[in-house]
Amino acid sequence: MGTVFSAFPASAAAGRSFAQSNAPSSSSERLAVVRFEVEGNVPIALRKAMGDRLIEGLTAVSFQVLRPAPDAPSPVVDPEGEGCRDEGCFRRVAKSLQVSYLVSAQIQERDKSFEIMLELLSARSGAVVGTTRERCEICGVVEVGEKMSLAASTLRARLEALARAPARFVIRTRPEGASVTIDGKAMGVTPLDLTLGAGERKMVIEREGFSPLERTVSVTRGVDEALDLDLVQLPTKFPFRAAGWTAVATGAVFAVGGIYLLSLHGSEVACDASKRDGGGNCPEVYKTNVAGASLLGASAVMLTLGGVWIYLAQPSGGGLLSGSGERASASHPGSGSGFAVGYNGRF
């Protein structure tokens, strides 16, 4: 067609009008373009114009699209995003920009034919939650602009649908049967499948005999999430001091009893005069050596065990067995005090 690439018609005016409509709003969702890759023979002016059309097409009353400086060559706000290829990187960029969603754009040009692919990414997970593609065969500037606007509008429609949809939370614990409270309202026991509105929610998970879990959950509209949690069993509070002194006292009683029985061994058992022999002795004697030795042995065990327990009850010894019984691990994606994937914490 011999078309000379240049900026889209009225693109500068469109950019100015968008900048005015992009004022921050407390009720708006924030999003930003994280990648803008262009392959092929595309002049810089056309690249910038395509970026303007992308941002213009994403703009809606309920969304605040972050825009770079007017002289920036692309719509990317955070340069780190250009190198992102994994969900972790996308999450970091989203956190630094404080946005709910990211947009990745890839444009390929071959012999004046354009392929446009846009992806909508969740700031929460970094995963793709919407995709749109547009192709333009042997296109000029105007046609390319229309295709970019169409692709952006399609992605915006997906974003609007997500913004209206509640978030789905599946909560599972090991062991099951833990009660879940969200914002002070009892939601049931695990496993649970819940739908939650957007915003911050205070979640408390409790089960008898286990450490309670408290965390603040940031809910993003339209984003599903599954939480798998390991509850941490509370440590047993054994009364070392009381048990130790009881064992010492019991050992002392056993020792006295054992000594008495050993001293009694071989002594005559009292009997009537009619049963005595010619020397005046009773025919039966006490056989208490085994019982006496057993009591002395039990006394030694109790005294030793009691001494150990008393030692462990002291500040210098108690540290050997003290502890919260908690195990730290990763979350959510989490963050302070967080869901136990074996620990107390927050997302």
PyMOL commands that set and color helices and strands:
alter all, ss='L'
color gray80, all
select helices_A, chain A and resi 11-21+44-58+79-83+87-97+141-164+240-264+273-275+289-313+315-318
alter helices_A, ss='H'
color red, helices_A
select strands_A, chain A and resi 29-39+63-65+101-110+113-122+128-136+167-174+179-182+185-189+192-196+199-206+213-219+225-230+337-338+345
alter strands_A, ss='S'
color yellow, strands_A
deselect
rebuild
show_as cartoon
